[in-house]
Amino acid sequence: MIENDSKLSIEKSASGRRALVFNARNKNGIKIPQHLLRDTEPLLPELSELEVIRHYTLLSHKNFSLDANFYPLGSCTMKYNPRINEIVSSLKNFEDLHPLSDDACAQGTLELLYHLEKALCEICAMDATTLTPAAGAHGEFTGAAIVKAYFENKGEKQRVQIVIPDSAHGTNPATSSMLGFETVEIKSNEKGQIDIETLKKALSERTAMLMLTIPNTLGIFEADIEKIVSIAHNSGVVVYMDGANMNALIGILKPGDMGIDLMHLNMHKTFSTPHGGGGPGAGAICVKKYLEPFLPVPRVIKEKGMFRTKSDCPLSIGKIKSFFGNTAVLIKSYAYILSHSNDSLSEISKNAIINANYLLKKLGKLYPPHNREYCMHECVLSCPEELLKNQVRTLDVAKRLLDFGLHAPTVYFPLIVKEALMIEPTETESKETLDAFIQAMQKIYEEGKYHPETLKKAPINLATKRMDETFAARNPDLRWESKKTCSSKV
Ligand SMILES: *Cc1c(COP(=O)(O)O)cnc(C)c1O
């Protein structure tokens, strides 16, 4: 068999091979000053077009991707992204629209954004929406800025604290601190929920906002949510919901009905377009009527049958992103919502919950779960004691999964669970895929018990073996340098 290692193929450089030959004729007679012309050839590999194609195709096969691998990355909702979304969002009229176009020339896009805002208000039982934030965390930042502006306008400047349970997503304390809020962390009870007495003690006339991730990062729903909201409201506190986990609730429960005042949605999680490839996201903020005046500008409004952008909003927190945010992602989300009826929206969350509970029941026998009884769209397990005794840790289990062609779950998060494995299968996976994952996890358990050295070395079958991830992140070396040097004269 021919050695087809993609690393080597770029080393196959041979003098004079070309993938592309430029026509050197200078038709327009443009004179490039002599001192700007290079007098040596660039140090580039010399390869034929076919070799270049093979190199990149083989490299692409070495990537883990949602289109090729099961991707149970907890909290990230890595669901399948229907291809129709991509087709719709790359329609020429959307793609070619200049962001500075006059409103009259941007009616289609404005109309879509307007209807998407309305759809999200309906899904969440809220009154107004902005689509401008670029991601979930940016949505949180926007939400906290809205609450800050609200209290400043109300003359309650002493409200400088945000109360956050320890089961919240890590971005919650980070984004509120960026706005100058003090964060007050409250401990969850043994069920992984908010302890009512602890909450009461934490709230005061200095509290601006209670920031809840629902379901929380343990995959647990706050069963006492109505009581919690009413306690907060009685202290004049605004209740914010981190709605990035809305895949567990969509079509079943509307946050506005539980008394939530404002929330963000991760368009790139719940409404497909999963992240992970480093591409853009979008994070909508939905608010109750009394917070609408503080939403960022521009807003989209409908007037005399026309759609218009509106920026003269005196109480608005101002601009938080150029133009209307990442509209390509928003178009995909709208296509995704339209392709579901009201009934099938709830199929998303029901199936996401069933899939996660199936994994919890099957894997919970070997990997101790945080909550044995039930979970919402994700479950949190731990590395078993039997393996820890053999010096096998969660990281080793995660790395070994890669050898089975399965992406690892989120590890060591939430921080409140020791050696955590946070698994979110999403609704788009079949039972067969879940069974393959269960089998791999069972095999890894056996290996950890009887051949722990295999797990310490994993991944074994991939092109890249165990990496020092800190070093790779801090000192990325992304250049290619020829070892052999090409035929150039440099
Ligand atoms: C993903 C996530 C966030 C942050 O969203 P980004 O789009 O990654 O900024 C916040 N909260 C929760 C619960 C999440 O899962």
The ligand as an SDF file (V2000), in Angstrom:
LIG
                    3D

 15 15  0  0  0  0  0  0  0  0999 V2000
  -22.8520   27.7460   25.9040 C   0  0  0  0  0  0  0  0  0  0  0  0
  -23.3670   28.3360   27.1150 C   0  0  0  0  0  0  0  0  0  0  0  0
  -23.1550   29.6950   27.4230 C   0  0  0  0  0  0  0  0  0  0  0  0
  -22.2560   30.5940   26.6150 C   0  0  0  0  0  0  0  0  0  0  0  0
  -22.6510   30.7150   25.2850 O   0  0  0  0  0  0  0  0  0  0  0  0
  -21.6010   31.0920   24.1490 P   0  0  0  0  0  0  0  0  0  0  0  0
  -22.4190   31.2190   22.9140 O   0  0  0  0  0  0  0  0  0  0  0  0
  -20.6030   29.9760   24.1020 O   0  0  0  0  0  0  0  0  0  0  0  0
  -20.9670   32.4000   24.5350 O   0  0  0  0  0  0  0  0  0  0  0  0
  -23.7610   30.2040   28.5500 C   0  0  0  0  0  0  0  0  0  0  0  0
  -24.5140   29.4310   29.3490 N   0  0  0  0  0  0  0  0  0  0  0  0
  -24.7340   28.1280   29.0990 C   0  0  0  0  0  0  0  0  0  0  0  0
  -25.6010   27.3200   30.0260 C   0  0  0  0  0  0  0  0  0  0  0  0
  -24.1580   27.5230   27.9760 C   0  0  0  0  0  0  0  0  0  0  0  0
  -24.3930   26.2320   27.7420 O   0  0  0  0  0  0  0  0  0  0  0  0
  1  2  1  0
  2  3  1  0
  2 14  2  0
  3  4  1  0
  3 10  2  0
  4  5  1  0
  5  6  1  0
  6  7  2  0
  6  8  1  0
  6  9  1  0
 10 11  1  0
 11 12  2  0
 12 13  1  0
 12 14  1  0
 14 15  1  0
M  END
$$$$
